[in-house]
Every structure is written in C-alpha cells, then in structure tokens.
Amino acid sequence: MNSRTTWVEERAARALVSRAAASGYGAVTVGSCGNYGLAVALACQHGGLRATIVVPGISRQDLARLRATRAEVLAVDGTYEDAVVAGGWPTRVVGVSSSGNNSVLASWPSTRHRPIPSAAVRDTPANQPLVNWDALHGPQALAALHATGGQAIGVSDEELTAAAGAVHATCRLAVTPSGAAGVAAACRLLAAGDADQTHVAVLTGSRPSASIAARAPTDTTTSKG
C-alpha cells in the first residue's frame, strides 16, 4: 500500500466521503486491503469525519500509515471479502445479463439454478460475453442475490449499446456494450424510482467502436446511472 494513492481511488474516496457528509453522517466504514482504505481515511481526515477501516492481514508499515490518519483500524483474519463482511453493513447485489440468454437470469427468482437449452441462446456483438446457457457459478450467484435482498435484471442489446454510449459521452471511458451492463441496470432502477440508493456498476471494455460513439446521447443529463 503506497502512501500516495492513485487518482481513481482518491476520486472514489472523495465522492464517498462528500456524500456521507451531505447526508448527515459523521463516520465512514470501509473494508480494504490496499490504497482505497488509505484514500478514504485521508478524505475523512480532510472532511472532518471519523473513519473506520477494516483490513485483512497487512504489513505493520501499512497499518502504521493508516493509523497515522487517525482512522480506527480493525484487523481481521482472512481475505478482503472477510474484511468487507466484518464491516457489518448490507449491500444489495443486483445481477444483470442479456435477456433470455443467461441461466442465472432465467432461473430467477427461484433459488434453484437451472440451465437453459444451449440452442435457445442468441449471441450478438453487443451481448456475447454475457451469454451463458449453464453458468459455472450459477448456484452461488443466485444465493448471493437472495441473501442480500437483490434481484436479477435482463437488459436488451439496445439498452447495452445506449449505456456504453452514455458512459463514453459523459465520462470519456471506453467500454463495450456488455461491459456497460451494470450501467444499463442502474438506469433501469433509477427510472423505476430507486434513486435514493448508491449504485455501483462494474465496467469493462476496450476502444469503443464508431457505432457506440454514434449512439452516445446528446443530452447527457438523461443518462444518469
């Protein structure tokens, strides 16, 4: 863990702490095994909030850097995931995939994972990485959705492409349509009135094609997600 964090971690930490302060909270708790915990601790120190950083086994030097920020540092045995669980806060997991082309999505809301006929799935340039007729970790994915009070959402190729265009237009980030699936789901939730929650979408991608850039919305205020 470096004493100087990267811009990605700093920006995320500042946004988190700013929102916490604006919402009237006086403290922030995160699980981390690296620079994000340090970035949050520094942002809290700057913003006048208390910070609690839950970490798995890290070096004494890294612990000292965290504690130098006056954050409360709690060490737990295990991995990063164990540190997050030890934080004791709920996170609702939402699974998103291509409508009709993924076994986890087709199995929801049942707790039992069932494969779908392989001949029934449809690959397209937009959805291909999301297509899976028998997901290897399907049972675990369904269990996570149910355990966290989440849900599964199916999105169309048009929603995927529009989401990728919106990310490219508003954030200048190169994502593929399938890589913007989380944003497509977040837009669906926001449109349904789920605007009081913080939505975190994982993005993946490469250099955007001309067709994605062409579909970027001109009114970026409508693409919040």
C-alpha positions in Angstrom: 0.0 0.0 0.0 1.6 3.3 -1.1 1.4 6.4 0.9 0.2 8.3 -2.2 -2.9 6.9 -3.7 -3.9 6.8 -7.4 -6.4 9.3 -8.9 -9.1 6.6 -9.2 -9.0 5.7 -5.5 -8.8 9.3 -4.5 -11.8 10.3 -6.6 -13.9 7.4 -5.4 -13.0 8.2 -1.7 -13.7 11.9 -2.0 -17.1 11.1 -3.6 -17.9 8.7 -0.8 -17.0 11.0 2.0 -18.7 14.0 0.4 -21.9 12.1 0.0 -21.7 10.8 3.6 -21.2 14.3 4.9 -24.0 15.8 2.8 -26.3 13.0 4.1 -25.6 14.0 7.7 -23.3 11.1 8.6 -20.3 11.6 10.9 -18.4 8.5 10.1 -17.5 6.2 7.2 -16.6 2.4 7.4 -15.0 0.5 4.6 -13.3 -2.8 4.1 -10.0 -2.6 2.2 -6.7 -4.4 1.7 -5.0 -1.6 -0.2 -4.9 2.1 -1.2 -8.7 2.6 -1.2 -8.7 2.3 2.6 -6.0 4.9 2.9 -7.7 7.2 0.4 -10.9 7.0 2.5 -9.0 7.6 5.7 -7.3 10.7 4.2 -10.6 12.0 2.8 -12.3 11.7 6.2 -9.4 13.4 7.9 -9.7 16.3 5.4 -13.5 16.4 5.7 -13.8 16.1 9.5 -15.4 12.7 9.5 -14.4 9.6 11.5 -13.1 6.7 9.6 -13.1 3.0 10.4 -11.0 0.9 8.0 -11.4 -2.9 8.3 -8.4 -4.7 6.8 -7.2 -8.3 6.4 -3.6 -9.2 7.2 -1.4 -6.4 6.0 2.1 -5.3 7.0 2.9 -3.3 10.1 4.1 -0.5 7.8 0.8 -0.3 6.1 -1.1 -0.4 9.4 1.1 2.5 10.6 0.2 4.6 7.5 -3.5 4.0 8.1 -3.3 4.8 11.8 -1.3 8.0 11.1 -4.5 9.4 9.5 -6.2 9.0 12.9 -8.6 6.4 11.5 -9.8 3.5 13.6 -8.2 0.4 12.0 -9.6 -3.1 12.7 -7.6 -6.1 11.5 -9.4 -9.3 10.7 -8.2 -12.8 9.8 -8.8 -13.8 6.2 -9.2 -12.1 2.9 -10.5 -8.8 1.6 -14.0 -10.4 1.4 -13.8 -11.3 5.1 -12.9 -7.6 5.9 -15.9 -6.4 3.9 -18.2 -8.8 5.8 -16.7 -7.8 9.1 -17.8 -4.2 8.4 -21.3 -5.3 9.1 -23.2 -3.2 6.5 -25.7 -4.6 4.0 -25.0 -4.4 0.2 -27.8 -5.4 -2.2 -26.4 -7.3 -5.1 -28.1 -6.9 -8.4 -27.2 -9.3 -11.2 -27.6 -8.2 -14.8 -27.4 -10.0 -18.1 -28.8 -10.3 -21.6 -32.5 -11.1 -21.6 -33.2 -14.7 -22.4 -29.5 -15.6 -22.7 -28.2 -16.4 -19.3 -29.1 -19.3 -16.9 -28.9 -17.3 -13.7 -31.3 -14.7 -15.1 -33.6 -17.4 -16.4 -33.6 -19.2 -13.0 -34.5 -16.1 -11.0 -36.4 -15.7 -8.7 -36.1 -19.4 -7.9 -33.3 -20.4 -5.5 -32.5 -23.4 -7.8 -30.2 -22.9 -10.7 -31.4 -24.4 -13.9 -29.5 -24.5 -17.3 -31.4 -23.3 -20.3 -31.2 -25.1 -23.7 -27.9 -24.1 -25.4 -29.8 -23.8 -28.7 -32.0 -21.1 -27.2 -29.3 -18.6 -26.5 -28.6 -15.8 -29.1 -25.1 -14.3 -29.5 -24.8 -10.8 -30.8 -21.9 -8.3 -31.0 -23.5 -6.5 -28.0 -24.3 -9.3 -25.6 -21.8 -12.1 -26.4 -19.8 -12.0 -23.2 -23.0 -12.2 -21.1 -24.4 -15.2 -22.9 -24.2 -18.4 -20.8 -26.6 -21.3 -21.0 -25.2 -23.0 -17.9 -23.3 -20.6 -15.6 -20.5 -22.3 -13.8 -21.2 -20.4 -10.6 -24.9 -20.1 -11.1 -26.0 -21.5 -7.7 -23.6 -19.2 -5.9 -24.8 -16.2 -7.9 -28.4 -17.0 -7.1 -27.6 -17.5 -3.4 -25.9 -14.1 -3.3 -28.8 -12.3 -4.9 -31.3 -13.9 -2.4 -29.0 -13.4 0.6 -28.6 -9.7 0.0 -32.2 -8.9 -1.0 -31.1 -8.2 -4.5 -32.5 -9.2 -7.9 -31.7 -10.2 -11.4 -32.3 -7.8 -14.3 -32.4 -8.7 -18.0 -31.4 -5.9 -20.5 -31.7 -5.7 -24.3 -29.0 -5.1 -26.8 -30.4 -1.6 -27.3 -30.0 -0.8 -23.6 -26.5 -2.2 -23.5 -25.4 -0.1 -26.5 -27.1 3.0 -25.2 -25.4 2.6 -21.8 -22.0 2.2 -23.4 -22.6 5.3 -25.4 -23.7 7.2 -22.3 -20.5 6.2 -20.4 -18.4 7.2 -23.3 -20.1 10.6 -23.7 -20.3 11.6 -20.1 -17.1 10.0 -18.6 -14.9 9.5 -21.7 -14.4 5.9 -20.7 -14.1 3.2 -23.4 -16.5 0.4 -22.5 -18.1 -2.3 -24.6 -21.9 -2.8 -24.6 -21.7 -5.9 -22.5 -19.2 -4.1 -20.2 -21.8 -1.4 -19.6 -24.5 -3.9 -18.4 -24.2 -2.6 -14.8 -25.0 1.0 -16.0 -27.9 -0.3 -18.1 -29.4 -2.0 -15.0 -28.7 1.1 -12.8 -30.6 3.3 -15.4 -33.5 0.8 -15.2 -33.6 1.0 -11.4 -33.4 4.8 -11.5 -36.2 5.0 -14.0 -38.2 2.8 -11.7 -37.8 5.3 -8.8 -34.8 3.6 -7.0 -33.0 6.9 -6.8 -32.3 7.1 -3.1 -29.6 4.4 -3.2 -26.0 4.5 -4.2 -25.5 2.4 -7.3 -22.1 0.9 -8.1 -21.6 -0.5 -11.6 -18.5 -2.5 -12.7 -17.3 -1.5 -16.2 -15.2 -3.5 -18.6 -14.3 -2.6 -22.2 -11.9 -1.6 -24.9 -11.7 1.0 -27.6 -15.3 1.9 -28.5 -16.5 1.3 -32.0 -17.8 4.1 -34.2 -21.4 2.7 -33.8 -21.2 3.1 -30.0 -19.9 6.6 -30.2 -22.6 7.5 -32.7 -25.3 6.3 -30.2 -24.0 8.5 -27.4 -26.8 10.7 -26.2 -26.6 14.4 -26.9 -28.4 15.2 -23.6 -26.1 13.7 -21.0 -28.4 14.7 -18.2 -30.8 11.8 -19.2 -28.1 9.2 -18.8 -27.5 9.3 -15.1 -26.6 5.8 -13.8 
